[in-house]
Amino acid sequence: MPETTPPFTSDELAEGTIDTVVVGGGAAGLNGALILARSRRSVVVIDSGYPRNAPAEAVHGLLALDGTPPSEILRSGREHVRHYGGRIVLGEVVAAEPAAPSADGDLRFTVTLADGRSITARRILVATGLTDVLPDVPGLAEHWGHSVVHCPYCHGWEVRDEPIGILATGPVSIAHAYLYRQLTEDLTYFTHGTDLDEDNRARFAARGIRVIDTPVAEVVNDDGALAGVRLADGQVVARRVLAVLAQLQIRAQGLEGLHLPVQDLPNKGRSFASGTAGITEVPGVWVAGNATDLTAQVGASAAAGALAGADINRMLAIADTDAALHAAGPSPTPHV
């Protein structure tokens, strides 16, 4: 994104030690920050300005906000967080690591940005999201989020009744095909080097899903619009839409110093491991949204951020009480 057109106006980075720094300014991060700010916690959101759903024209399947552009949801979310005293800082985290605890033993973390600025926080919420790694098919990426889609619940209604192709990336694409068959009667499944057993071929045939085993060589355009795919043998198969389940890769750059545990999900990708309310094995660090739930839509990510924010506030309240008790010193000896 060009430096001359920042995605939003950045707040100043807070000085001193704050309650929580949120790494990631999507739905999960902003909703977590909102809960914390409304609880009168000092909170700073570090947002790199590269949301995963930026190519999409609208968010769908989100009650009361269906059809709203992603940029508008983020703009409104930042406004809400700021209304309660939270700060939104445009920046890229290059390092995050534990720091020396406070005198009373409370946790501390240092987060450093690419421009050299740093901030100290008592707790961290990681909500960096993920990146979709598309198959290496020429012409595919340029239609991502428009004619190349991944989620039938996010984009399915908008591509209903179109000639749709499933570009398989593994066994998980089989279930994908049945979901898109609900949306169109003209569905073609391109195995593209993946396995498709006889049972599923029979099931596809029963549902009228055409199967093509010849690998896809490239996406064909017609005046900038997706017109189909060219196979390795030169044949062109007309399609208006391609559905593809990309490999999902968490955005973990700059977070290595936290030593967060990760988990591999077969045929999907890798995410940060977390428990209830996004708590991790690393004391003082929570995760929320697609960074830990690869398939969460915007609504689920926002809800996860809220749960994490509430849990962080709960733990901070306990730490505040411990600090007050420490400051009060030993209890006086009771009279007999």
C-alpha positions, 0 to 999 in steps of 0.5 A, a space after each residue: 500500500 503506497 505511503 501517500 495513501 494510508 488506510 487510516 489516520 494513525 494515533 500517537 503511540 502511548 507512552 509508559 506502560 499500558 494495560 494491553 497492546 493488541 497486534 492486529 486491527 481486524 474484527 477480532 482485534 478491534 472488538 477485543 480492544 473495544 471490550 477493554 477500552 469500555 472496561 477503562 483499560 488503556 489499550 493500543 491496537 497496532 494495525 499494519 493496514 493490510 486486512 485479509 478481506 480487503 479484495 472483497 466488495 462486501 461482508 456477508 452472513 453478518 447479522 445487521 451488517 450483511 452487504 457492508 464493505 469491509 473497509 466501512 466495518 473497520 472504519 466504524 470499529 476504529 471509531 468505536 474503540 477511540 470513543 472509549 479512549 483506545 488508540 489505533 496505531 498504523 505500524 508493523 510489529 517486528 518484535 514482541 517479547 517478554 520484559 522484566 516484570 514490575 516490582 510487584 511481579 506483574 507481567 510486562 511485554 515490549 512490542 517494537 515497530 518497524 520504525 523503531 518505536 516501542 511500547 510496553 504492555 502488561 498483556 498482549 492480544 494477538 489478532 494478526 489473522 492469516 494469509 491465503 496462499 493460492 495455488 500457483 496458477 497464472 491469472 488466478 490471484 488477480 481475480 481473488 475476492 471477486 470471481 475467485 472465491 473461497 467461502 460459500 457462506 461469504 460469497 455464495 449467494 453472489 455467484 449463484 446460478 453461474 457456471 462455477 469451477 472447483 479448483 481442488 487443492 486437496 481432499 477438503 475440496 470434495 466437501 467444498 464441491 457439495 456446498 457449491 452444488 447447492 448454489 448452481 446446477 453448472 458445477 465442474 470439479 477440476 482435480 488438478 492433481 489431487 485424488 478423487 476416489 470412485 465413491 466420490 466420483 459416483 456421488 458427484 455424478 449423481 449430483 451432476 458435477 462434472 469431473 475433469 482430471 487434466 491439470 489446469 494451466 491458466 485462468 482465461 480472461 475476457 476483457 478483464 473478466 474471468 472467462 474460464 480455464 485453459 487445461 494442460 492439453 490446451 482445451 478451454 473450459 468456460 467458467 465465470 467463477 472459480 472456488 478454491 480453498 487456499 492454504 491458510 498461513 498465520 501472520 506470525 512475523 515479528 511474534 517469534 519472541 513470544 514463543 506461541 505454540 502452533 497447531 497444524 490442521 490437515 488440509 487447511 494450514 497452521 494456526 496458533 494454539 489456544 484454549 477457552 477465550 483465546 488464552 495460550 500457554 504463554 502467560 499474559 498472551 491471548 489470541 483471537 480470530 483467524 490467527 487461531 480459528 482458520 475458518 472463522 468469519 467476521 462475526 465469529 472473529 469479532 465474538 472471539 475478540 470480545 471473549 479474549 478482551 473480557 478474559 484479559 480484563 478479568 486477569 488484569 483485575 486480579 493482578 491489580 488486586 495483587 499489586 494493591 495487596 503488595 503495596 499495603 505490606 504485611 497485615 498487622 498482627 491481630 490483638 489477642 
